[in-house]
Structures are given as structure tokens and as C-alpha cells.
């Protein structure tokens, strides 16, 4: 049970950081958007690898963000 609580806290922290990164990509413009996208992709890949989010959900988010960043250029 103690491991479960510790992992829950850690997963919550990672998920929160991921959501913040996604918000930054959506709010950014131009070159800032590309840099924010690179950071978000890194966090999404790590979250998918650690089963914090499903791998298909991570892929879907990356695809949508890439499309968004492409329109901001």
C-alpha cells in the first residue's frame, strides 16, 4: 500500500507537469511554440512509457500539437 501511495503522488506530479507543458504549447507563438512542442513531446513520450497516459493517447496528443504548431508558423 505504501508503494501505491508513493506512486500515486509521483504520477500526479508527472501528469501535472505534462498538462502544464501542453498548455504552454497551445499558448505559445512562433519559435516559442516549436520549443514548447519539443518539451511536450519529451514529457508525453516519458508519460506513455511509464503508463501515466496510454501510448495511443500520447501519440494522438503529439499529432494534434504538431498540427497546431505548424499553423502557428
N, C-alpha and C positions, 0 to 999 in steps of 0.2 A: 504494500500500500504506500509506503514512503516513496518508493521509486516512482509510482504513478503520480503522486502529487508533485514531485520534483519535475517530472517530465511535462506535466500539465502546465506548470509555471513557465518552463523553458519554451514549450510550444507556443504559449500565449505571447511570449516576448517576441519570438521569431515571426509569428503571424502579424503582430502589431507593426513590426519593422517593415514587413512586406507590404502591408496596406499603406503605410506612410510613403514608401517608395513608389507605389502605384499612383498615389495621389500627386506626388511630385512630378511624375511623367505627364499626367493629364494637365497639370497647371503650367508646366514649363513651355517655353517657346524657343524656336530656332536651335542653336547649338546646345543650349541648356537641355533641351528635350532629348537630344541624342545621348548626352552624358547620363541623364537621369534614366533613360531607357536601358543603357548598358548596366547600370547598377541594379535596376529592377529585374533584368533578365538573370543576373547572377543570383539574386535572392530567390527568384522563382525556381530556378534550377535546383538550388540547395533545398528549398522547401519541398519540392517534389521528391527529391532524393531521400529526404528524411520522413516522407509520408505526412507532412504537415498539410499539404494540399495534394489532391490527386494529380498524377502526371499529365492526364489529358486536360485537366482544368488549367494547369500551368502552361501547357502548350497553347491552349485557347487564349489565355491572357496575353501571352507573348505575341501571338499573331495579331490580336486586336490592338495592342500597344504599338507594334511595328507599323501597322496601317495608320494609326493616329499620328505617329512621329513623322511618317512620310508626308502626310498632308500639311504638317506644320513647317516644312522646309520652304 
